[in-house]
Amino acid sequence: MEFRKNDLVTLEIEDCGIDGEGIGKADGFTVFVKDAVIGDTVTAKIIKAKKNYGYGRLMEVLKPSPYRVEPKCEFARQCGGCQLQALSYDQQLVFKTNKVKGHLERIGGFTDIPMEPIIGMDELFHYRNKAQYPVSICDGELFAGFYAYKSHRIISCDDCKLQSKNFKPCLDAFAKWVEHSGVTSYDENSGRGILRHIYLREACATGEIMACAVINADSLPDSDYLVEQLKAVIGVKSICV
């Protein structure tokens, strides 16, 4: 059977791709479905069809997998920063073990590899100490977050469940400065606008934070005001452009 764009298919998800997408087959036609979990039975809409495989958008989970969990982040599906939040953590470790083993076998040419078990994390959330947020500014309001899956459309999220909890006050300080200064955000199409990204990094041992504005200009408007706002945030040690 030939499948085309916008066709609806019912799939039993039997495997997981290298980017965490679920893999199922419809009459021998392989479909990769983001946000589908091994063990799910789903309805997916074909969004891109090749000769022997295609990509689908998850439309409905008809029968949830025993490994499916509720993502902690409300933006997990839209955001391109996470791929596995709907998969239980013990199964995430299984997926990552198989991914490493598969790369060693297919790319490295190794066989019968003895694999030590992955040592899992004690803290599953708020463990990352570095974030680079693309930004958009509309009517003096700052929208900072991450790109939607395979796009440059910004999903506004100032409280990412993977990043340090101490980054949100920094983003709030940038938001006050944006409202005060009238600064513009960079536009990829025109090449105009000033603020491109907000880059934050925290030293895990000391709690000191570096705040950096990535810009498309020689200087920032009202930079003293930005410094004033950031200096009031606990932990901020350095401010860079």
Buried (B, 14 or more C-beta within 10 A) or exposed (E): EEBEEEBEBEBBBEBBBEEBBBBBBBEEBBBBBBBBBBBBBBBBBBBEBEEEBBBBBBBEBEEBBEBBBEBEBEBBBBBBBBBBBBBBEEBBBBBBBBBEEEEBEEEEEEEEEEEEEEEEEEEEBBEBBEBEBBBBBEEEEBBBBBBBBEEEEBBBBBBBBBBBEBBBBBBBBBBBBBBBBEBBBBEEEEEEBBBBBBBBBBEEEEEEBBBBBBBBBEEBBBBEBBBBBBEEBEBBEEBEE
